[in-house]
Amino acid sequence: MSKEYNITLIPGDGIGPEVTEAATQIIKEAGVNIKWDVVEAGAKVMEEYNTPLPEYVIESIEKNKIGLKGPITTPVGKGFRSVNVALRQKFNLYANVRPIKTYKGIKSRYDNVDLVIVRENTEDLYGGIEHMIGDYAAETIKLITKEATEKIAKFAFEYARNEGRKKVTVVHKANIMKFSDGLFLNTTRNVAKNYPDIGFEDMIVDAMSMKLVQNPEKYDVLVMPNLYGDILSDMGAGLVGGLGVVPGANIGKDIAIFESVHGSAPDIAGKGIANPVATILSSVMMLKYIGETEAASRIHNAVSRVLEEGKKLTGDLGGNATTKEFTAEIIKYLK
């Protein structure tokens, strides 16, 4: 009997329950024994609990240390604050990891993109330090600390070393923000000295944006503050076919939450046509994290093969298969 894992599952809003069901079904078929602690968060519990993040969700993650999460809707400019941000801050999930990779069968202008964006997840302009100045201005504080920068820089270099990556590029705007981004750049430079086996370079964020469009295949691991990471990771997804094929992870000292980064797509919820690739690939990252590398590799290879063959793809990927048909095709190759 294989080891049993206790893992929190947050199905989420919209298509969340459909794509997380696909992921959990595939994990089961791959032979990994997971006891899922299913907890609800987001819009569907807001009325009952007056919060999108009830205490039982926090308690489940604290107990299990690992979570798989579906998309949760965040209202724009009103309503409750992002559940994603709240979870990152609550559990100090300081590293956001977003692999950006091309797959044969997925429409893209590029053939061999394989890079990873490592984003500092707890501070910068997303720290929530903002206020009104009378009724004529608003101010947001950009906070960069040496401690948080050292942690994310070490994470990026350790990730590169463990994954057999060759180079880390730090992305910044230290030519203009000489104190905040200057601290991020100089601290990362100092950390780089401890990893002589890994190449290192720095790149100003606007130049990085251009170079990612021109020659994304030249980059390996990119590490950057929160805001740049948010923007460039979505841009990176655009290089390889969109958010529907890009997984994500939020990792802290001893707690990690894995999630696709696309929206909850309420317009197609319940129609059985949602694309589960990003959530399945996020679960692959989760399996690697808990040491189930063989199952992770088998699932990844099965997904790659189904995408390349192109016979059972969902509508957004150019096919006409349902979520269940796509999932069944992956399971067929697993077996």
C-alpha positions in Angstrom: 0.0 0.0 0.0 1.5 3.4 -1.0 1.9 6.2 1.6 -1.2 8.2 2.3 -1.1 11.9 2.2 -3.5 14.4 3.8 -3.9 17.4 1.5 -6.4 20.3 1.5 -8.5 20.7 -1.6 -10.2 24.1 -2.3 -12.4 23.5 -5.3 -13.0 27.3 -5.8 -15.6 29.2 -7.8 -16.9 28.9 -11.4 -15.0 26.1 -13.3 -12.9 25.4 -10.2 -14.8 22.3 -9.1 -14.6 20.8 -12.6 -10.9 21.3 -13.1 -9.9 20.2 -9.6 -12.0 17.1 -10.1 -10.0 16.3 -13.2 -6.7 16.7 -11.4 -7.7 14.6 -8.4 -9.0 11.8 -10.6 -5.8 11.7 -12.6 -3.7 11.7 -9.4 -5.7 8.7 -8.2 -5.2 6.9 -11.4 -1.5 7.5 -11.2 -1.5 5.5 -8.0 -0.9 8.3 -5.5 -2.9 7.7 -2.3 -4.3 11.1 -1.2 -7.0 11.7 1.4 -8.5 15.1 0.4 -9.8 17.5 3.0 -12.3 19.4 0.9 -13.0 22.9 2.1 -15.0 25.7 0.4 -13.8 29.3 0.0 -14.7 32.3 -2.2 -18.0 33.8 -3.3 -20.1 30.7 -2.5 -19.4 30.9 1.2 -19.4 34.7 1.5 -23.1 35.1 2.4 -23.0 32.4 5.1 -19.7 33.3 6.8 -19.4 37.0 5.8 -15.9 36.2 4.6 -14.5 34.4 1.5 -11.9 32.7 3.7 -13.6 31.0 6.6 -11.5 29.9 9.6 -12.0 26.2 8.7 -10.0 26.7 5.5 -7.1 28.2 7.4 -7.2 25.4 10.0 -7.2 22.7 7.3 -4.1 24.2 5.6 -2.3 24.6 8.9 -3.0 21.0 9.7 -2.1 19.4 6.3 0.6 21.9 5.2 -0.2 21.3 1.5 -3.1 22.5 -0.6 -4.5 22.2 -4.1 -6.7 25.1 -5.1 -9.1 26.0 -7.9 -9.7 29.5 -9.1 -11.6 31.9 -6.8 -13.3 35.1 -8.1 -12.0 38.4 -6.8 -14.3 41.4 -7.5 -12.6 44.3 -9.2 -12.5 47.5 -7.2 -15.1 46.4 -4.7 -16.1 43.6 -2.3 -13.8 41.3 -0.6 -10.0 41.3 -0.9 -8.3 38.5 -2.9 -8.4 35.1 -1.2 -5.1 34.3 -3.0 -3.3 37.4 -1.4 -4.8 36.6 2.0 -3.5 33.0 1.9 -0.1 34.1 0.8 0.2 36.6 3.6 -1.4 34.4 6.3 1.1 31.5 5.6 4.0 33.6 4.4 4.0 31.8 1.1 6.9 34.0 0.0 7.8 32.2 -3.3 5.4 32.2 -6.3 6.7 29.7 -8.9 5.4 29.8 -12.4 6.9 27.5 -15.1 6.4 28.8 -18.6 6.8 26.0 -21.2 5.8 25.4 -24.8 3.9 22.1 -25.6 3.7 20.6 -29.0 0.1 20.8 -30.1 -0.6 24.1 -28.3 -0.6 27.1 -30.7 2.3 29.4 -30.0 4.8 31.5 -32.0 7.7 29.8 -30.2 8.9 26.2 -30.2 11.3 25.8 -27.2 10.4 28.1 -24.4 11.2 26.5 -21.0 11.7 29.1 -18.3 10.5 29.6 -14.7 9.4 32.8 -13.1 10.2 33.0 -9.3 8.3 36.0 -7.8 8.6 37.4 -4.3 5.1 37.0 -3.0 4.7 39.0 0.2 5.8 42.6 -0.1 6.5 45.3 -2.8 3.5 47.3 -3.9 1.2 44.4 -3.1 1.9 44.7 0.7 -1.4 46.5 1.1 0.2 49.6 2.6 -1.8 52.4 1.0 -4.0 55.3 2.1 -5.8 58.4 0.7 -4.3 61.9 1.0 -7.4 64.0 1.4 -9.8 63.4 -1.5 -7.3 64.3 -4.2 -4.6 61.6 -4.1 -3.8 58.1 -3.1 -0.4 56.7 -1.9 0.8 53.1 -2.0 4.1 52.2 -0.3 6.6 50.0 -2.1 8.3 48.0 0.6 11.4 45.9 -0.2 13.3 44.3 2.7 16.7 42.6 2.7 15.3 39.6 4.6 12.5 38.8 2.1 14.9 39.4 -0.9 17.5 37.1 0.5 14.9 34.4 1.0 13.5 34.6 -2.6 17.0 34.9 -4.1 18.1 31.8 -2.2 14.9 30.0 -3.3 15.6 30.8 -7.0 19.2 29.6 -6.9 18.3 26.4 -5.0 15.4 25.8 -7.4 17.8 26.3 -10.3 20.4 23.9 -8.8 17.8 21.2 -7.9 16.1 21.3 -11.3 19.3 21.3 -13.3 18.9 24.9 -14.5 21.9 26.9 -15.7 21.1 30.5 -15.2 19.3 33.0 -12.9 18.3 36.4 -14.1 17.2 39.0 -11.6 14.7 41.5 -12.9 14.5 45.0 -11.5 14.2 48.8 -12.1 17.1 49.9 -10.0 18.1 52.5 -12.5 15.1 54.5 -11.3 14.1 53.1 -7.9 17.6 53.2 -6.6 16.8 52.4 -3.0 14.0 49.7 -3.2 14.9 47.9 -6.4 18.6 48.8 -5.7 18.3 46.8 -2.5 16.6 43.9 -4.3 19.4 43.8 -7.0 22.3 44.1 -4.7 21.0 41.6 -2.2 20.4 39.1 -5.0 23.9 39.8 -6.4 25.4 38.9 -3.0 23.4 35.7 -2.8 24.6 34.7 -6.3 28.2 34.6 -5.0 27.3 31.5 -3.1 26.2 29.7 -6.2 29.2 29.8 -8.6 27.8 26.8 -10.5 24.8 28.8 -11.6 25.1 31.6 -14.2 23.8 35.0 -13.1 22.8 38.3 -14.8 20.5 41.2 -14.1 18.0 42.8 -16.4 15.9 46.0 -16.2 12.2 45.1 -16.3 11.2 47.0 -19.4 14.2 45.5 -21.3 13.2 42.1 -20.0 9.7 42.5 -21.4 11.1 43.1 -24.8 13.7 40.3 -24.7 11.0 37.8 -23.5 9.0 38.5 -26.6 12.1 38.5 -28.9 14.0 35.5 -27.5 12.3 33.7 -24.6 14.3 30.6 -25.2 17.4 32.3 -23.9 16.1 32.5 -20.3 16.0 29.9 -17.6 15.0 31.1 -14.1 13.9 34.7 -13.6 13.6 36.1 -10.0 11.9 39.4 -9.3 9.8 41.5 -6.9 6.0 41.0 -6.6 4.6 43.4 -9.2 7.0 42.6 -12.0 6.4 38.9 -11.3 2.7 39.3 -11.6 3.0 41.1 -14.9 5.7 39.0 -16.5 4.3 35.7 -15.5 1.0 36.5 -17.3 3.0 37.8 -20.3 5.0 34.6 -20.2 1.8 32.6 -20.3 0.9 34.5 -23.4 4.1 33.3 -25.1 3.1 29.6 -24.7 -0.6 29.5 -25.3 -2.3 31.3 -22.4 -3.1 30.9 -18.7 -4.9 27.7 -19.5 -1.7 25.8 -19.8 0.5 27.4 -17.1 0.6 26.0 -13.6 1.6 27.8 -10.4 2.7 27.3 -6.8 2.9 29.4 -3.7 5.6 28.0 -1.4 6.6 29.0 2.2 8.9 27.5 4.8 6.7 24.5 5.5 3.4 25.2 3.8 2.7 25.2 0.0 -0.5 25.8 -2.0 -0.6 24.8 -5.7 -3.0 26.5 -8.1 -3.7 27.3 -11.7 -3.6 31.1 -12.2 -6.5 31.6 -14.7 -9.8 33.0 -13.6 -13.0 31.1 -12.6 -14.7 31.6 -16.0 -18.2 31.8 -14.6 -19.6 32.1 -18.2 -18.7 28.4 -18.9 -19.1 27.0 -15.4 -21.1 23.8 -15.3 -21.0 23.3 -19.1 -18.4 20.6 -18.9 -16.0 22.2 -21.4 -13.4 23.8 -19.0 -9.7 23.2 -19.8 -8.1 21.5 -16.8 -4.5 21.5 -18.0 -3.2 24.3 -15.8 -4.7 22.7 -12.7 -3.4 19.2 -13.7 0.1 20.7 -14.2 -0.2 22.5 -10.8 -0.9 19.1 -9.3 2.2 17.7 -11.0 4.2 20.4 -9.2 2.5 19.4 -6.0 3.4 15.7 -6.5 7.1 16.6 -7.1 7.0 18.8 -3.9 5.8 15.8 -1.8 8.4 13.5 -3.4 6.1 11.6 -5.8 8.3 12.3 -8.7 7.6 9.2 -10.7 3.9 9.8 -10.7 4.5 13.5 -11.5 6.6 12.5 -14.5 4.0 10.0 -15.8 1.2 12.5 -15.5 3.3 15.3 -17.2 4.2 12.9 -20.0 0.6 11.9 -20.5 -0.6 15.5 -20.7 2.2 16.3 -23.2 1.2 13.4 -25.4 -2.5 14.3 -25.4 -1.7 17.9 -26.2 0.6 16.9 -29.0 -1.9 14.4 -30.5 -4.6 17.0 -30.4 -7.6 14.6 -30.7 -9.3 15.2 -27.4 -8.7 18.9 -26.6 -11.1 21.3 -25.1 -12.5 24.2 -27.1 -10.0 26.9 -26.0 -7.2 24.5 -27.1 -8.6 24.1 -30.6 -10.7 21.0 -30.1 -14.2 20.1 -29.1 -13.8 17.6 -26.3 -15.4 17.9 -22.9 -13.5 18.2 -19.7 -14.3 14.6 -18.9 -13.2 13.4 -22.3 -9.9 15.2 -22.1 -9.3 13.8 -18.6 -10.2 10.3 -19.8 -7.6 10.6 -22.6 -4.9 11.5 -20.1 -5.8 8.5 -18.0 -5.7 6.3 -21.0 -2.0 7.1 -21.5 -1.3 6.8 -17.8 -2.5 3.2 -18.0 
